[in-house]
Amino acid sequence: MAKRFYKYFPWLFVLMELIVLFGGIAILLIFSGYNPRIVPGLIIESALLGIIWVLLVLLRKDYKLARTAVYADTLKHFSNSFLWAILIFFLIREQVIAPSDQKISFYIYVSALSFLAFFRIAVHISLRRYRMSGRNYRKAVIVGKDDWSARLAHTLMARKALGIKFLGFYDNSRKGEDVLGDIDSFFKEARQGAIDLVYLGQDVSAGLLRKIVDHSDENHIKVKIIPGSQLQWNKALSFSRYGSFVVVNLNEIPLDRWGNRLFKRVFDVCFALFVLVFLLSWLTPLLALLIKLETNGPVFFFQQRTGVNNKVFDCIKFRTMLENPWADTHQAVKDDPRVTKTGAFLRRFSLDELPQFINVLKGEMSVVGPRPHTVPMNQVFKKQIHKYDNRHRIKPGITGLAQVLGYRGEVSHHWQIRSRVRLDYFYIRNWSIFLDLTIVFKTMGELIARRDEVY
């Protein structure tokens, strides 16, 4: 059953995605009031997009939905394929074929590809249900019975959606109904087709481990090691190889990888340029006039804040206060006499933050990340909050996870900054471009829904 499943599923997956893609394009064309004369050109473009998508799916092996993956993992993998497909398609489309005159075609192709996200989630749900019914499972055993291997056995039996059927333990010293035999029995009974996975307990010696790996290689059995208690707390382990020597990275984060940093930087630059060209280019003169009409002083306010790796940079904002010596040490509070009428309006709609997109272009900030604090406030919080400096492992952001979850404005209680730091740490450990996009969209809603919390 398993062999037949893996033989035909990838091709069925690709075929269904093509049906969803072309079906989506057709539906969108019908409802968009298309011009029949451009249909031949759209057919050629759609065929090109289909070919690109099939190649990406096969090269990236998108059809391999990991048994341990959650829905967020599926969407993250899809997002990467989606962005690559859009980039490659429009580059080839402009250079190789004469693109359709209809600008609506862009939205049609992007929307049709977006339909595939729902299809991927539907496939993920279907596979989980299929495996819960007792089909498409892998047979697993554990060599070495201890506390941690017993916990794994319980997890495999409880979470049937993983599709891993636990057969029992092999151990020289333990007995019981779940013990299949001693270690020698494992080598006699572990054959291709009889077992798919073998998990090794932490007490397995190096010599026995090598022997089990060699035996498993010959019989096409996957081998996995159960980490001891010293590693179980860390849910994001990765590995580095120094020649033939391998070490475990205990605190690596997604943005330690150059590809992720490049991806985030491209997003930051594109988003910042869009804001600067289409918003700040005409809004800045208007806001500058309002600021100058009300008070004397500069239009922009430069404040030193702590950035990545604790480096200090000048954060740029529209000036919203009367000039005063407490700007760096005293937060704005409700009915703050330092805030001007124009400043209150800017703060209410967070328009005073818009110049920070210049900081983004300069590489000092990101669109999404932990909000930067002033240097004096940073020193205070550092003494109060455990692991506070962890939030400075990445660039600070104009918006962040804490902000879209309600932690905006004045910090009047200790629990508020503590909660912000926890959310910042979660963001740093779990960054993805999909999470960034979600935060950006939620920020737009927060600007409207929670204006009264910002003074």
C-alpha positions, 0 to 999 in steps of 0.5 A: 500500500505504501509503495503504491501510494508514493508511486502515484501520489506525486503525479496525482498531486501535480495533476490536481494542482494544474486543474486547480490553477487552470480552473481558477484562471478560467473562472476569473476570466469569465467573471472579469469580463475579458475581451475574447480577442485576447484569449489566444495570448492568455492561453499561451501565458497560462500554459507558460505559468503551468509549466513553471509551476509543475517544474517548481513543484517537482524540483522543490518536491512540494508533494512531500507533505511531511508527517510531522508538518503543521498547516503553517509549514505547508503554507510556508512551503507554498509561499516560497514556491508561489513567490518563485513562480511569480518572479520567474513567470513575469520575467520570462513573460516580458522577455520571451512572449508578447504579454497581453495588453490587459493589466487585469491578467496580472491579478488573474494569475496571482489570484489563481495561484493563490487558490492553490494555497487552499488546495494544499491545506485541503490535501494536508487535511485529507492526508491526516484523515487518511492516516488516522483511518489506519492507511498510509502508515509507516511501521516503527520500532524503538531500540532501547527503552527508557523514559524518553523513548517511552514518551515517544512511543506514547506520542506515536500511539496517541497521534494517529494523524502522523501515520506512524504505527509503533510496533514495540521496543527492542531492549536487552534489559527490559521486559514487557508486552511492548518489548519485541525482543533483545537487540539481536532480535532486531537484526534478525527481524528488521528487514525491508518491508517489515520495518520502515523506521527505527528510533534509537534511545539515548543509551545506545552505544556508538558501536551499536549505533553504527551497526544499526545504521549499516543494517538499516541502510542495507534494508532501506530503513530510516534511522532517527535518534531520540535526543536526551533531556538536554536537547528536548527543550529546544524545538528548533535544532539545526546542524553544522558540519565541519568536514566529517564532524557534526555539531548541534546548533542550539540557538540558531534562528531562521534569519541566521541563514543568508537566504532568509535574510536576503528574502526579508531584505528584498521585501523590506526594500520593495515595501519601503520604496512603495511607501516612499514613492506613492505615499511619503512623496506627497504626504511629507510636504503637507505634514511638514506645512502643518507642523510648521504652522503650529510650532517652530522647530524641525519637521523631523525628530531624530532619536537614538534607539537600539538596533540589531546587535545593540548598535545605536542608530538615529530613528527618524519620525515626524516631530509630534512634540514641543521641543523638550529635554525629556523626549528620550526618558519620558514616554508620551502619556494620555493628554501629554502637554508636550504633544502638539495638536498636529502631533496628536493627529499623527500619533493617532494614525501612526503617521509619525512613524512613516519616515522610518521607512528611510531607516529601512532603506538604510538597512537600520530597520526592517518593516517587521521586527521588534519595536526599537526603544530609546537607549535610556529605556533600553537600559532600564528594561534590560535590568528588569527583563530576563533575556531582554537583549535577545530581541536585538538579534535581528533588526528592529521593525516599524511594526511587530507581532507584539503591536498587532496583538495589542501591545502598542503605545505607553508601557504603564505596567511591568507585565506589558513590556514583559509580554512584548519581549516574549512575543518578540522572542517568539517572532525571532524564533519562528520568522517566516515571510508568511508571518511578516505578511500576516503582521503587515495586514494585521497592522493595517487593521490595528491602526483603525481598531486601536487608535485610542491606545496610542497617545 
